[in-house]
């Protein structure tokens, strides 16, 4: 499965890629797809298992994480602002 994480800052995207946790494979920086809103315009696309979960962002930089589907995107994490 492919996932996209968006961020509040470019630094957050770079840090997420560099410090990728277990379950995150082949992270790469790329522009945020138009269908997703983002504060900084940079996202990280990565591979993960179908049951990938993300419950806490200690850095405070992650805006949202979505799973790519055949019909678009399904949100699996979003900040509680």
N, C-alpha and C positions, 0 to 999 in steps of 0.2 A: 504494500500500500504506500501511496505517496501522501505527504503532508506538507503544509505550508505554514510557517510561523511568521507573523508580522510583528513589528516593533515600534516603540515610541521614538527610538533614535537609531542612527546608523551604527553607533558604538554598540548598542544592544544586539544588533544583528551579527556583528563581527564576533562579539563575545560569545553568543549562543553557538555559533559555528565552531569556534575554537574550543569551547568547553562542553561539547556535545555529550549528553549523558547516555547511559546504557539504553539500548533500544533505538537510538538514532543512528542511522547508517547513511553514508554518502551525503552529508550536508553540503549544500552549495548556495552561495549568495546569488540573488537575481532580483530584477525589478518586480515589484508587487503586481500581480495580475489586475487588470482594470476592474474586475468584478469584486475585488476585495479592497476595502478601505485601509489606508495605512498612514500613520503620521510621518514616517520618514521616507517611504518609497522603496525601501530595501527589505527583502524577505529572505528567509532560508527555506529552501525546499529540501526535503529529506525523505528517506525510506524508513519504514518502521513496520512492525507487525500489525495485523488487523486489530488486535486488542490493545494497541498503544494508548496510554493515558498520560495526561499531564495535569497534575492537581495543584502544584504550587510553584510560583516563580519568585525565587529568593532575590533575584536581581531587580525586580520591578520594571523590567524593560519589555517583557512580552505583552503584546496587545491582544493577540489571539492566535490559536492554532486550529487549522481546518484540515479535514481529510478530503482529498480529491475523490470525486465520485463521477460516474458516467453522466450525471445530470448537473454537475456543478461542484459545490463545496458543502461539507457538513461540519459545523463548528463542534470541536471537542473541548476547547478551552477558551475562555474569554475573561478579561479582567472584570472585576466587580465594581466598576466606577459608575 
